[in-house]
Amino acid sequence: MTLVALAQLGRGVVAVDEPVVHADDEGLLRGRSVFETLRVYAGVPFKLDAHLDRLAASAERLRLPEPPHDALAAIAQEAIAAGVHPDATLRLLWTAGRAGGAPAGLVLVSTLPPDLDALRARGLRLAVTRWSPGALAGAKSTSYAENMAAQDEAIRAGADDALLVAPEGTVLEAPTSNVWFREGDRLLTPTLRLPLLAGVTRATLCELAPGLGYEVEEGVYALDRLLGSDEVFLSSSVREVMPVIAVDGVEVARGPAAPALQRALRAAAGYPES
């Protein structure tokens, strides 16, 4: 992804190579910052309010001041307009700032990853990673090194992403996505009582699924149950709905739910697929 626009609270849109973070910002020194990433469709950020609400919840978990909802929303729109690309990735960043100073808010607009449609057409291969979530599980903290390390390890193993599974075998999530699987006309996804992120796209799919004839069930599921299901897919704001074709080399059948939900998600964003 290429950064095409940058905005800072209190300054508005600045040049993408403008210095905006101090070297002693606690977000850099101690990971005391939170973020959100979402899709922009035809110049409109999808579910921006929901992402700003989750940003505030993550900030509370890290004992950061509450981010200014309206001010961030306003500069997000400015940055999107400046970024020229109507279909893009929008990132919101709220950091503790320098010791004793005020927190800082940034908005970044980037081009979309170039391979999303190709990945969706091919389907994802996942590698299982045994995972013990930390104290900040469920918060979108920039202390994301463990998640990225799990993803990188999966890629080195020849997969596209990791499937995070608790030591006792409970399915949790992927490093940047929520996990779903289908049994007949039921869509199953790990409950938010587990230490995982409450995805905005996950919530949207829960709303859309009944209209497509699917019942949504949230619960605690063993890996073996997912492997024996009729269909597996991931959901996230940038990747949207991604079918899974293999888990640790075990082939998984493709099914109708993922493409139906992908079309419904695009329609909900006012951006129907051709």
Protein Blocks (a to p, Z undefined) as FASTA:
>chain_A
ZZfbdcdehklpadfkbcfbdfklfklmnopacddddddeehiaghklmmmmmmmmmmmm
nopacddfklmmmmmmmmmmmnopabdcddddddebjehiacddddddddddfklmmmmm
nopadddddddddfkgoiacfblmlmmmmmmmmmmnopabdcdddfkopafbdfkbccdd
dehjaccdddfkbccdddfklmmmmmmmmmnopacddddddfklmmmmmbdcdddfklop
addfbeehiacdddfklmmmmmmmmmmnopacZZ
